[in-house]
Amino acid sequence: MHSENVTTPLLILHGAADERVPTYQGRELFEVLRARQDHADGNVSWIAALPHSMEQRQDVFREIAAWLARYNP
């Protein structure tokens, strides 16, 4: 709804089991921002389903750490 106000890199984390915010809303925000010219270089990222097993969580944490290293030096 207010995607035009997003001006900084954004990492969207969304758990598939979220009961308050449907997953499609996070995905829609991601798609809108990716379509914008100023976010076309990929500075918006999406992690759709936060996993349950520790091995999968470690993969997600690595992705988050890499994103933070790039956009939050």
mmCIF file of the N, C-alpha and C atoms, coordinates in Angstrom:
data_MODEL
# 
_entry.id   MODEL 
# 
loop_
_atom_site.group_PDB 
_atom_site.id 
_atom_site.type_symbol 
_atom_site.label_atom_id 
_atom_site.label_alt_id 
_atom_site.label_comp_id 
_atom_site.label_asym_id 
_atom_site.label_entity_id 
_atom_site.label_seq_id 
_atom_site.pdbx_PDB_ins_code 
_atom_site.Cartn_x 
_atom_site.Cartn_y 
_atom_site.Cartn_z 
_atom_site.occupancy 
_atom_site.B_iso_or_equiv 
_atom_site.pdbx_formal_charge 
_atom_site.auth_seq_id 
_atom_site.auth_comp_id 
_atom_site.auth_asym_id 
_atom_site.auth_atom_id 
_atom_site.pdbx_PDB_model_num 
ATOM 1   N N  . MET A 1 1  ? 0.813  -1.194  0.000   1.00 0.00 ? 1  MET A N  1 
ATOM 2   C CA . MET A 1 1  ? 0.000  0.000   0.000   1.00 0.00 ? 1  MET A CA 1 
ATOM 3   C C  . MET A 1 1  ? 0.861  1.265   0.000   1.00 0.00 ? 1  MET A C  1 
ATOM 4   N N  . HIS A 1 2  ? 1.990  1.227   0.699   1.00 0.00 ? 2  HIS A N  1 
ATOM 5   C CA . HIS A 1 2  ? 2.851  2.411   0.755   1.00 0.00 ? 2  HIS A CA 1 
ATOM 6   C C  . HIS A 1 2  ? 4.244  2.091   0.226   1.00 0.00 ? 2  HIS A C  1 
ATOM 7   N N  . SER A 1 3  ? 4.304  1.263   -0.776  1.00 0.00 ? 3  SER A N  1 
ATOM 8   C CA . SER A 1 3  ? 5.601  0.821   -1.289  1.00 0.00 ? 3  SER A CA 1 
ATOM 9   C C  . SER A 1 3  ? 6.436  1.972   -1.837  1.00 0.00 ? 3  SER A C  1 
ATOM 10  N N  . GLU A 1 4  ? 5.801  3.035   -2.253  1.00 0.00 ? 4  GLU A N  1 
ATOM 11  C CA . GLU A 1 4  ? 6.547  4.177   -2.780  1.00 0.00 ? 4  GLU A CA 1 
ATOM 12  C C  . GLU A 1 4  ? 7.409  4.844   -1.707  1.00 0.00 ? 4  GLU A C  1 
ATOM 13  N N  . ASN A 1 5  ? 7.122  4.576   -0.438  1.00 0.00 ? 5  ASN A N  1 
ATOM 14  C CA . ASN A 1 5  ? 7.899  5.152   0.662   1.00 0.00 ? 5  ASN A CA 1 
ATOM 15  C C  . ASN A 1 5  ? 9.143  4.345   1.008   1.00 0.00 ? 5  ASN A C  1 
ATOM 16  N N  . VAL A 1 6  ? 9.286  3.171   0.427   1.00 0.00 ? 6  VAL A N  1 
ATOM 17  C CA . VAL A 1 6  ? 10.449 2.323   0.706   1.00 0.00 ? 6  VAL A CA 1 
ATOM 18  C C  . VAL A 1 6  ? 11.603 2.821   -0.153  1.00 0.00 ? 6  VAL A C  1 
ATOM 19  N N  . THR A 1 7  ? 12.651 3.301   0.496   1.00 0.00 ? 7  THR A N  1 
ATOM 20  C CA . THR A 1 7  ? 13.785 3.856   -0.240  1.00 0.00 ? 7  THR A CA 1 
ATOM 21  C C  . THR A 1 7  ? 15.109 3.183   0.094   1.00 0.00 ? 7  THR A C  1 
ATOM 22  N N  . THR A 1 8  ? 15.131 2.290   1.040   1.00 0.00 ? 8  THR A N  1 
ATOM 23  C CA . THR A 1 8  ? 16.362 1.612   1.432   1.00 0.00 ? 8  THR A CA 1 
ATOM 24  C C  . THR A 1 8  ? 16.265 0.136   1.074   1.00 0.00 ? 8  THR A C  1 
ATOM 25  N N  . PRO A 1 9  ? 17.399 -0.561  1.027   1.00 0.00 ? 9  PRO A N  1 
ATOM 26  C CA . PRO A 1 9  ? 17.355 -2.002  0.791   1.00 0.00 ? 9  PRO A CA 1 
ATOM 27  C C  . PRO A 1 9  ? 16.446 -2.681  1.818   1.00 0.00 ? 9  PRO A C  1 
ATOM 28  N N  . LEU A 1 10 ? 15.758 -3.703  1.385   1.00 0.00 ? 10 LEU A N  1 
ATOM 29  C CA . LEU A 1 10 ? 14.766 -4.351  2.233   1.00 0.00 ? 10 LEU A CA 1 
ATOM 30  C C  . LEU A 1 10 ? 14.898 -5.866  2.125   1.00 0.00 ? 10 LEU A C  1 
ATOM 31  N N  . LEU A 1 11 ? 14.950 -6.512  3.265   1.00 0.00 ? 11 LEU A N  1 
ATOM 32  C CA . LEU A 1 11 ? 14.933 -7.967  3.333   1.00 0.00 ? 11 LEU A CA 1 
ATOM 33  C C  . LEU A 1 11 ? 13.582 -8.364  3.904   1.00 0.00 ? 11 LEU A C  1 
ATOM 34  N N  . ILE A 1 12 ? 12.802 -9.110  3.152   1.00 0.00 ? 12 ILE A N  1 
ATOM 35  C CA . ILE A 1 12 ? 11.481 -9.544  3.586   1.00 0.00 ? 12 ILE A CA 1 
ATOM 36  C C  . ILE A 1 12 ? 11.597 -10.996 4.033   1.00 0.00 ? 12 ILE A C  1 
ATOM 37  N N  . LEU A 1 13 ? 11.329 -11.236 5.296   1.00 0.00 ? 13 LEU A N  1 
ATOM 38  C CA . LEU A 1 13 ? 11.310 -12.594 5.845   1.00 0.00 ? 13 LEU A CA 1 
ATOM 39  C C  . LEU A 1 13 ? 9.869  -12.939 6.135   1.00 0.00 ? 13 LEU A C  1 
ATOM 40  N N  . HIS A 1 14 ? 9.434  -14.071 5.660   1.00 0.00 ? 14 HIS A N  1 
ATOM 41  C CA . HIS A 1 14 ? 8.034  -14.404 5.856   1.00 0.00 ? 14 HIS A CA 1 
ATOM 42  C C  . HIS A 1 14 ? 7.869  -15.887 6.088   1.00 0.00 ? 14 HIS A C  1 
ATOM 43  N N  . GLY A 1 15 ? 7.317  -16.236 7.224   1.00 0.00 ? 15 GLY A N  1 
ATOM 44  C CA . GLY A 1 15 ? 7.057  -17.630 7.520   1.00 0.00 ? 15 GLY A CA 1 
ATOM 45  C C  . GLY A 1 15 ? 5.744  -18.087 6.923   1.00 0.00 ? 15 GLY A C  1 
ATOM 46  N N  . ALA A 1 16 ? 5.753  -19.256 6.340   1.00 0.00 ? 16 ALA A N  1 
ATOM 47  C CA . ALA A 1 16 ? 4.547  -19.779 5.694   1.00 0.00 ? 16 ALA A CA 1 
ATOM 48  C C  . ALA A 1 16 ? 3.433  -20.040 6.700   1.00 0.00 ? 16 ALA A C  1 
ATOM 49  N N  . ALA A 1 17 ? 3.793  -20.230 7.965   1.00 0.00 ? 17 ALA A N  1 
ATOM 50  C CA . ALA A 1 17 ? 2.785  -20.538 8.982   1.00 0.00 ? 17 ALA A CA 1 
ATOM 51  C C  . ALA A 1 17 ? 2.272  -19.292 9.701   1.00 0.00 ? 17 ALA A C  1 
ATOM 52  N N  . ASP A 1 18 ? 2.640  -18.110 9.221   1.00 0.00 ? 18 ASP A N  1 
ATOM 53  C CA . ASP A 1 18 ? 2.182  -16.870 9.851   1.00 0.00 ? 18 ASP A CA 1 
ATOM 54  C C  . ASP A 1 18 ? 0.665  -16.784 9.749   1.00 0.00 ? 18 ASP A C  1 
ATOM 55  N N  . GLU A 1 19 ? 0.003  -16.682 10.876  1.00 0.00 ? 19 GLU A N  1 
ATOM 56  C CA . GLU A 1 19 ? -1.462 -16.640 10.894  1.00 0.00 ? 19 GLU A CA 1 
ATOM 57  C C  . GLU A 1 19 ? -2.019 -15.233 10.768  1.00 0.00 ? 19 GLU A C  1 
ATOM 58  N N  . ARG A 1 20 ? -1.184 -14.213 10.959  1.00 0.00 ? 20 ARG A N  1 
ATOM 59  C CA . ARG A 1 20 ? -1.673 -12.839 10.920  1.00 0.00 ? 20 ARG A CA 1 
ATOM 60  C C  . ARG A 1 20 ? -1.486 -12.165 9.563   1.00 0.00 ? 20 ARG A C  1 
ATOM 61  N N  . VAL A 1 21 ? -0.364 -12.451 8.922   1.00 0.00 ? 21 VAL A N  1 
ATOM 62  C CA . VAL A 1 21 ? -0.069 -11.830 7.632   1.00 0.00 ? 21 VAL A CA 1 
ATOM 63  C C  . VAL A 1 21 ? 0.098  -12.942 6.599   1.00 0.00 ? 21 VAL A C  1 
ATOM 64  N N  . PRO A 1 22 ? -0.830 -13.029 5.661   1.00 0.00 ? 22 PRO A N  1 
ATOM 65  C CA . PRO A 1 22 ? -0.728 -14.072 4.645   1.00 0.00 ? 22 PRO A CA 1 
ATOM 66  C C  . PRO A 1 22 ? 0.557  -13.924 3.824   1.00 0.00 ? 22 PRO A C  1 
ATOM 67  N N  . THR A 1 23 ? 1.153  -15.038 3.458   1.00 0.00 ? 23 THR A N  1 
ATOM 68  C CA . THR A 1 23 ? 2.400  -15.036 2.704   1.00 0.00 ? 23 THR A CA 1 
ATOM 69  C C  . THR A 1 23 ? 2.291  -14.211 1.430   1.00 0.00 ? 23 THR A C  1 
ATOM 70  N N  . TYR A 1 24 ? 1.154  -14.231 0.770   1.00 0.00 ? 24 TYR A N  1 
ATOM 71  C CA . TYR A 1 24 ? 1.027  -13.512 -0.493  1.00 0.00 ? 24 TYR A CA 1 
ATOM 72  C C  . TYR A 1 24 ? 1.239  -12.006 -0.314  1.00 0.00 ? 24 TYR A C  1 
ATOM 73  N N  . GLN A 1 25 ? 0.976  -11.462 0.867   1.00 0.00 ? 25 GLN A N  1 
ATOM 74  C CA . GLN A 1 25 ? 1.171  -10.028 1.064   1.00 0.00 ? 25 GLN A CA 1 
ATOM 75  C C  . GLN A 1 25 ? 2.655  -9.664  1.030   1.00 0.00 ? 25 GLN A C  1 
ATOM 76  N N  . GLY A 1 26 ? 3.480  -10.479 1.646   1.00 0.00 ? 26 GLY A N  1 
ATOM 77  C CA . GLY A 1 26 ? 4.922  -10.248 1.569   1.00 0.00 ? 26 GLY A CA 1 
ATOM 78  C C  . GLY A 1 26 ? 5.432  -10.407 0.156   1.00 0.00 ? 26 GLY A C  1 
ATOM 79  N N  . ARG A 1 27 ? 4.900  -11.413 -0.533  1.00 0.00 ? 27 ARG A N  1 
ATOM 80  C CA . ARG A 1 27 ? 5.307  -11.639 -1.925  1.00 0.00 ? 27 ARG A CA 1 
ATOM 81  C C  . ARG A 1 27 ? 4.881  -10.481 -2.821  1.00 0.00 ? 27 ARG A C  1 
ATOM 82  N N  . GLU A 1 28 ? 3.693  -9.951  -2.609  1.00 0.00 ? 28 GLU A N  1 
ATOM 83  C CA . GLU A 1 28 ? 3.226  -8.807  -3.398  1.00 0.00 ? 28 GLU A CA 1 
ATOM 84  C C  . GLU A 1 28 ? 4.132  -7.596  -3.193  1.00 0.00 ? 28 GLU A C  1 
ATOM 85  N N  . LEU A 1 29 ? 4.510  -7.327  -1.943  1.00 0.00 ? 29 LEU A N  1 
ATOM 86  C CA . LEU A 1 29 ? 5.413  -6.208  -1.671  1.00 0.00 ? 29 LEU A CA 1 
ATOM 87  C C  . LEU A 1 29 ? 6.741  -6.426  -2.390  1.00 0.00 ? 29 LEU A C  1 
ATOM 88  N N  . PHE A 1 30 ? 7.263  -7.630  -2.312  1.00 0.00 ? 30 PHE A N  1 
ATOM 89  C CA . PHE A 1 30 ? 8.507  -7.954  -3.002  1.00 0.00 ? 30 PHE A CA 1 
ATOM 90  C C  . PHE A 1 30 ? 8.387  -7.686  -4.500  1.00 0.00 ? 30 PHE A C  1 
ATOM 91  N N  . GLU A 1 31 ? 7.315  -8.158  -5.116  1.00 0.00 ? 31 GLU A N  1 
ATOM 92  C CA . GLU A 1 31 ? 7.130  -7.985  -6.564  1.00 0.00 ? 31 GLU A CA 1 
ATOM 93  C C  . GLU A 1 31 ? 7.001  -6.513  -6.946  1.00 0.00 ? 31 GLU A C  1 
ATOM 94  N N  . VAL A 1 32 ? 6.258  -5.747  -6.154  1.00 0.00 ? 32 VAL A N  1 
ATOM 95  C CA . VAL A 1 32 ? 6.088  -4.315  -6.435  1.00 0.00 ? 32 VAL A CA 1 
ATOM 96  C C  . VAL A 1 32 ? 7.431  -3.600  -6.348  1.00 0.00 ? 32 VAL A C  1 
ATOM 97  N N  . LEU A 1 33 ? 8.201  -3.901  -5.307  1.00 0.00 ? 33 LEU A N  1 
ATOM 98  C CA . LEU A 1 33 ? 9.491  -3.235  -5.154  1.00 0.00 ? 33 LEU A CA 1 
ATOM 99  C C  . LEU A 1 33 ? 10.478 -3.651  -6.234  1.00 0.00 ? 33 LEU A C  1 
ATOM 100 N N  . ARG A 1 34 ? 10.481 -4.910  -6.610  1.00 0.00 ? 34 ARG A N  1 
ATOM 101 C CA . ARG A 1 34 ? 11.376 -5.370  -7.675  1.00 0.00 ? 34 ARG A CA 1 
ATOM 102 C C  . ARG A 1 34 ? 11.043 -4.713  -9.004  1.00 0.00 ? 34 ARG A C  1 
ATOM 103 N N  . ALA A 1 35 ? 9.788  -4.381  -9.217  1.00 0.00 ? 35 ALA A N  1 
ATOM 104 C CA . ALA A 1 35 ? 9.374  -3.756  -10.470 1.00 0.00 ? 35 ALA A CA 1 
ATOM 105 C C  . ALA A 1 35 ? 9.777  -2.281  -10.536 1.00 0.00 ? 35 ALA A C  1 
ATOM 106 N N  . ARG A 1 36 ? 9.998  -1.667  -9.385  1.00 0.00 ? 36 ARG A N  1 
ATOM 107 C CA . ARG A 1 36 ? 10.384 -0.265  -9.366  1.00 0.00 ? 36 ARG A CA 1 
ATOM 108 C C  . ARG A 1 36 ? 11.798 -0.093  -9.879  1.00 0.00 ? 36 ARG A C  1 
ATOM 109 N N  . GLN A 1 37 ? 12.038 0.977   -10.584 1.00 0.00 ? 37 GLN A N  1 
ATOM 110 C CA . GLN A 1 37 ? 13.349 1.233   -11.176 1.00 0.00 ? 37 GLN A CA 1 
ATOM 111 C C  . GLN A 1 37 ? 14.458 1.306   -10.116 1.00 0.00 ? 37 GLN A C  1 
ATOM 112 N N  . ASP A 1 38 ? 14.200 1.945   -8.993  1.00 0.00 ? 38 ASP A N  1 
ATOM 113 C CA . ASP A 1 38 ? 15.238 2.133   -7.989  1.00 0.00 ? 38 ASP A CA 1 
ATOM 114 C C  . ASP A 1 38 ? 15.529 0.865   -7.182  1.00 0.00 ? 38 ASP A C  1 
ATOM 115 N N  . HIS A 1 39 ? 14.696 -0.158  -7.312  1.00 0.00 ? 39 HIS A N  1 
ATOM 116 C CA . HIS A 1 39 ? 14.957 -1.431  -6.642  1.00 0.00 ? 39 HIS A CA 1 
ATOM 117 C C  . HIS A 1 39 ? 15.285 -2.533  -7.649  1.00 0.00 ? 39 HIS A C  1 
ATOM 118 N N  . ALA A 1 40 ? 15.461 -2.153  -8.895  1.00 0.00 ? 40 ALA A N  1 
ATOM 119 C CA . ALA A 1 40 ? 15.685 -3.150  -9.942  1.00 0.00 ? 40 ALA A CA 1 
ATOM 120 C C  . ALA A 1 40 ? 17.044 -3.827  -9.821  1.00 0.00 ? 40 ALA A C  1 
ATOM 121 N N  . ASP A 1 41 ? 17.975 -3.239  -9.065  1.00 0.00 ? 41 ASP A N  1 
ATOM 122 C CA . ASP A 1 41 ? 19.302 -3.843  -8.955  1.00 0.00 ? 41 ASP A CA 1 
ATOM 123 C C  . ASP A 1 41 ? 19.341 -4.984  -7.951  1.00 0.00 ? 41 ASP A C  1 
ATOM 124 N N  . GLY A 1 42 ? 18.210 -5.347  -7.392  1.00 0.00 ? 42 GLY A N  1 
ATOM 125 C CA . GLY A 1 42 ? 18.152 -6.506  -6.512  1.00 0.00 ? 42 GLY A CA 1 
ATOM 126 C C  . GLY A 1 42 ? 18.333 -6.198  -5.041  1.00 0.00 ? 42 GLY A C  1 
ATOM 127 N N  . ASN A 1 43 ? 18.142 -4.945  -4.617  1.00 0.00 ? 43 ASN A N  1 
ATOM 128 C CA . ASN A 1 43 ? 18.351 -4.649  -3.208  1.00 0.00 ? 43 ASN A CA 1 
ATOM 129 C C  . ASN A 1 43 ? 17.118 -4.908  -2.362  1.00 0.00 ? 43 ASN A C  1 
ATOM 130 N N  . VAL A 1 44 ? 16.183 -5.656  -2.913  1.00 0.00 ? 44 VAL A N  1 
ATOM 131 C CA . VAL A 1 44 ? 15.077 -6.183  -2.125  1.00 0.00 ? 44 VAL A CA 1 
ATOM 132 C C  . VAL A 1 44 ? 15.144 -7.705  -2.246  1.00 0.00 ? 44 VAL A C  1 
ATOM 133 N N  . SER A 1 45 ? 15.095 -8.374  -1.104  1.00 0.00 ? 45 SER A N  1 
ATOM 134 C CA . SER A 1 45 ? 15.239 -9.826  -1.086  1.00 0.00 ? 45 SER A CA 1 
ATOM 135 C C  . SER A 1 45 ? 14.059 -10.450 -0.361  1.00 0.00 ? 45 SER A C  1 
ATOM 136 N N  . TRP A 1 46 ? 13.781 -11.674 -0.715  1.00 0.00 ? 46 TRP A N  1 
ATOM 137 C CA . TRP A 1 46 ? 12.619 -12.387 -0.189  1.00 0.00 ? 46 TRP A CA 1 
ATOM 138 C C  . TRP A 1 46 ? 13.043 -13.759 0.298   1.00 0.00 ? 46 TRP A C  1 
ATOM 139 N N  . ILE A 1 47 ? 12.711 -14.085 1.528   1.00 0.00 ? 47 ILE A N  1 
ATOM 140 C CA . ILE A 1 47 ? 12.856 -15.439 2.042   1.00 0.00 ? 47 ILE A CA 1 
ATOM 141 C C  . ILE A 1 47 ? 11.461 -15.867 2.455   1.00 0.00 ? 47 ILE A C  1 
ATOM 142 N N  . ALA A 1 48 ? 10.877 -16.774 1.689   1.00 0.00 ? 48 ALA A N  1 
ATOM 143 C CA . ALA A 1 48 ? 9.451  -17.064 1.808   1.00 0.00 ? 48 ALA A CA 1 
ATOM 144 C C  . ALA A 1 48 ? 9.081  -17.882 3.037   1.00 0.00 ? 48 ALA A C  1 
ATOM 145 N N  . ALA A 1 49 ? 9.705  -18.983 3.235   1.00 0.00 ? 49 ALA A N  1 
ATOM 146 C CA . ALA A 1 49 ? 9.263  -19.878 4.307   1.00 0.00 ? 49 ALA A CA 1 
ATOM 147 C C  . ALA A 1 49 ? 10.413 -20.132 5.256   1.00 0.00 ? 49 ALA A C  1 
ATOM 148 N N  . LEU A 1 50 ? 10.270 -19.667 6.467   1.00 0.00 ? 50 LEU A N  1 
ATOM 149 C CA . LEU A 1 50 ? 11.298 -19.938 7.457   1.00 0.00 ? 50 LEU A CA 1 
ATOM 150 C C  . LEU A 1 50 ? 11.160 -21.392 7.888   1.00 0.00 ? 50 LEU A C  1 
ATOM 151 N N  . PRO A 1 51 ? 12.215 -22.168 7.736   1.00 0.00 ? 51 PRO A N  1 
ATOM 152 C CA . PRO A 1 51 ? 12.143 -23.609 7.967   1.00 0.00 ? 51 PRO A CA 1 
ATOM 153 C C  . PRO A 1 51 ? 12.135 -23.976 9.441   1.00 0.00 ? 51 PRO A C  1 
ATOM 154 N N  . HIS A 1 52 ? 11.890 -25.247 9.683   1.00 0.00 ? 52 HIS A N  1 
ATOM 155 C CA . HIS A 1 52 ? 11.773 -25.740 11.045  1.00 0.00 ? 52 HIS A CA 1 
ATOM 156 C C  . HIS A 1 52 ? 13.002 -26.511 11.508  1.00 0.00 ? 52 HIS A C  1 
ATOM 157 N N  . SER A 1 53 ? 13.685 -27.183 10.620  1.00 0.00 ? 53 SER A N  1 
ATOM 158 C CA . SER A 1 53 ? 14.838 -27.973 11.059  1.00 0.00 ? 53 SER A CA 1 
ATOM 159 C C  . SER A 1 53 ? 16.052 -27.067 11.256  1.00 0.00 ? 53 SER A C  1 
ATOM 160 N N  . MET A 1 54 ? 16.950 -27.465 12.132  1.00 0.00 ? 54 MET A N  1 
ATOM 161 C CA . MET A 1 54 ? 18.128 -26.651 12.428  1.00 0.00 ? 54 MET A CA 1 
ATOM 162 C C  . MET A 1 54 ? 19.015 -26.490 11.201  1.00 0.00 ? 54 MET A C  1 
ATOM 163 N N  . GLU A 1 55 ? 19.160 -27.536 10.387  1.00 0.00 ? 55 GLU A N  1 
ATOM 164 C CA . GLU A 1 55 ? 19.997 -27.442 9.201   1.00 0.00 ? 55 GLU A CA 1 
ATOM 165 C C  . GLU A 1 55 ? 19.439 -26.400 8.238   1.00 0.00 ? 55 GLU A C  1 
ATOM 166 N N  . GLN A 1 56 ? 18.134 -26.409 8.046   1.00 0.00 ? 56 GLN A N  1 
ATOM 167 C CA . GLN A 1 56 ? 17.510 -25.436 7.162   1.00 0.00 ? 56 GLN A CA 1 
ATOM 168 C C  . GLN A 1 56 ? 17.628 -24.027 7.734   1.00 0.00 ? 56 GLN A C  1 
ATOM 169 N N  . ARG A 1 57 ? 17.480 -23.901 9.041   1.00 0.00 ? 57 ARG A N  1 
ATOM 170 C CA . ARG A 1 57 ? 17.612 -22.589 9.670   1.00 0.00 ? 57 ARG A CA 1 
ATOM 171 C C  . ARG A 1 57 ? 19.014 -22.032 9.483   1.00 0.00 ? 57 ARG A C  1 
ATOM 172 N N  . GLN A 1 58 ? 20.012 -22.891 9.548   1.00 0.00 ? 58 GLN A N  1 
ATOM 173 C CA . GLN A 1 58 ? 21.381 -22.425 9.343   1.00 0.00 ? 58 GLN A CA 1 
ATOM 174 C C  . GLN A 1 58 ? 21.547 -21.850 7.945   1.00 0.00 ? 58 GLN A C  1 
ATOM 175 N N  . ASP A 1 59 ? 20.907 -22.468 6.949   1.00 0.00 ? 59 ASP A N  1 
ATOM 176 C CA . ASP A 1 59 ? 20.953 -21.940 5.582   1.00 0.00 ? 59 ASP A CA 1 
ATOM 177 C C  . ASP A 1 59 ? 20.314 -20.551 5.525   1.00 0.00 ? 59 ASP A C  1 
ATOM 178 N N  . VAL A 1 60 ? 19.176 -20.409 6.182   1.00 0.00 ? 60 VAL A N  1 
ATOM 179 C CA . VAL A 1 60 ? 18.489 -19.120 6.201   1.00 0.00 ? 60 VAL A CA 1 
ATOM 180 C C  . VAL A 1 60 ? 19.346 -18.084 6.911   1.00 0.00 ? 60 VAL A C  1 
ATOM 181 N N  . PHE A 1 61 ? 19.950 -18.451 8.036   1.00 0.00 ? 61 PHE A N  1 
ATOM 182 C CA . PHE A 1 61 ? 20.801 -17.511 8.766   1.00 0.00 ? 61 PHE A CA 1 
ATOM 183 C C  . PHE A 1 61 ? 21.996 -17.086 7.916   1.00 0.00 ? 61 PHE A C  1 
ATOM 184 N N  . ARG A 1 62 ? 22.547 -18.001 7.128   1.00 0.00 ? 62 ARG A N  1 
ATOM 185 C CA . ARG A 1 62 ? 23.642 -17.638 6.230   1.00 0.00 ? 62 ARG A CA 1 
ATOM 186 C C  . ARG A 1 62 ? 23.172 -16.636 5.185   1.00 0.00 ? 62 ARG A C  1 
ATOM 187 N N  . GLU A 1 63 ? 21.977 -16.844 4.651   1.00 0.00 ? 63 GLU A N  1 
ATOM 188 C CA . GLU A 1 63 ? 21.429 -15.900 3.676   1.00 0.00 ? 63 GLU A CA 1 
ATOM 189 C C  . GLU A 1 63 ? 21.223 -14.529 4.298   1.00 0.00 ? 63 GLU A C  1 
ATOM 190 N N  . ILE A 1 64 ? 20.710 -14.501 5.516   1.00 0.00 ? 64 ILE A N  1 
ATOM 191 C CA . ILE A 1 64 ? 20.496 -13.231 6.217   1.00 0.00 ? 64 ILE A CA 1 
ATOM 192 C C  . ILE A 1 64 ? 21.833 -12.545 6.469   1.00 0.00 ? 64 ILE A C  1 
ATOM 193 N N  . ALA A 1 65 ? 22.826 -13.292 6.932   1.00 0.00 ? 65 ALA A N  1 
ATOM 194 C CA . ALA A 1 65 ? 24.147 -12.718 7.196   1.00 0.00 ? 65 ALA A CA 1 
ATOM 195 C C  . ALA A 1 65 ? 24.760 -12.139 5.923   1.00 0.00 ? 65 ALA A C  1 
ATOM 196 N N  . ALA A 1 66 ? 24.617 -12.835 4.812   1.00 0.00 ? 66 ALA A N  1 
ATOM 197 C CA . ALA A 1 66 ? 25.153 -12.340 3.540   1.00 0.00 ? 66 ALA A CA 1 
ATOM 198 C C  . ALA A 1 66 ? 24.442 -11.062 3.121   1.00 0.00 ? 66 ALA A C  1 
ATOM 199 N N  . TRP A 1 67 ? 23.138 -11.019 3.302   1.00 0.00 ? 67 TRP A N  1 
ATOM 200 C CA . TRP A 1 67 ? 22.373 -9.820  2.948   1.00 0.00 ? 67 TRP A CA 1 
ATOM 201 C C  . TRP A 1 67 ? 22.815 -8.648  3.815   1.00 0.00 ? 67 TRP A C  1 
ATOM 202 N N  . LEU A 1 68 ? 22.936 -8.885  5.123   1.00 0.00 ? 68 LEU A N  1 
ATOM 203 C CA . LEU A 1 68 ? 23.365 -7.819  6.030   1.00 0.00 ? 68 LEU A CA 1 
ATOM 204 C C  . LEU A 1 68 ? 24.782 -7.346  5.706   1.00 0.00 ? 68 LEU A C  1 
ATOM 205 N N  . ALA A 1 69 ? 25.668 -8.262  5.345   1.00 0.00 ? 69 ALA A N  1 
ATOM 206 C CA . ALA A 1 69 ? 27.025 -7.865  4.996   1.00 0.00 ? 69 ALA A CA 1 
ATOM 207 C C  . ALA A 1 69 ? 27.044 -6.971  3.763   1.00 0.00 ? 69 ALA A C  1 
ATOM 208 N N  . ARG A 1 70 ? 26.096 -7.203  2.864   1.00 0.00 ? 70 ARG A N  1 
ATOM 209 C CA . ARG A 1 70 ? 26.053 -6.399  1.633   1.00 0.00 ? 70 ARG A CA 1 
ATOM 210 C C  . ARG A 1 70 ? 25.402 -5.043  1.861   1.00 0.00 ? 70 ARG A C  1 
ATOM 211 N N  . TYR A 1 71 ? 24.305 -4.998  2.600   1.00 0.00 ? 71 TYR A N  1 
ATOM 212 C CA . TYR A 1 71 ? 23.512 -3.770  2.698   1.00 0.00 ? 71 TYR A CA 1 
ATOM 213 C C  . TYR A 1 71 ? 23.614 -3.045  4.035   1.00 0.00 ? 71 TYR A C  1 
ATOM 214 N N  . ASN A 1 72 ? 24.273 -3.636  5.016   1.00 0.00 ? 72 ASN A N  1 
ATOM 215 C CA . ASN A 1 72 ? 24.387 -2.994  6.328   1.00 0.00 ? 72 ASN A CA 1 
ATOM 216 C C  . ASN A 1 72 ? 25.835 -3.134  6.821   1.00 0.00 ? 72 ASN A C  1 
ATOM 217 N N  . PRO A 1 73 ? 26.760 -2.527  6.069   1.00 0.00 ? 73 PRO A N  1 
ATOM 218 C CA . PRO A 1 73 ? 28.191 -2.732  6.382   1.00 0.00 ? 73 PRO A CA 1 
ATOM 219 C C  . PRO A 1 73 ? 28.613 -2.169  7.730   1.00 0.00 ? 73 PRO A C  1 
# 
